[in-house]
Amino acid sequence: MNNNEKEYLKKASKALTYFTFNNGPIKTLKEEGKVKEEEVKEIQKYIEGHLGYILKVLLQEGNIEKFNLIVSTLDKFYVNDNEDVEIKDDGFDNIYKNLFSMNTGIKLNK
């Protein structure tokens, strides 16, 4: 893995950790003094390391079989609920559409 790939995985795992962890209920718990900043940072570093590994498997290795093994193993042995997952984009779909779906008037001839 070269330095650019390492840096990208580092940035991506930190950004995704913020998106999924720091931007949610933990923020309220921190503000209410129910969890300390040091505890949040410890959990955050743990999540970043594990997300970094998942991203490495998917993006660098391109190994969907290994990813599926991780998902199926953890689901089978550790996920013991039937709760639905509500997929949330926190507005990023609209940001993406606004940035990249603009009609520039340029047409390519085939």
VENRA-V312747 format. One record per helix or strand of 2 or more residues. SS is the DSSP state (H for helix, E for strand). FROM is the first residue (numbers start at 1). TO is the last residue. If there is no record, write none. Layout:
SS&FROM&TO / SS&FROM&TO
This chain:
H&3&22 / H&25&31 / H&37&60 / H&64&77 / H&92&100
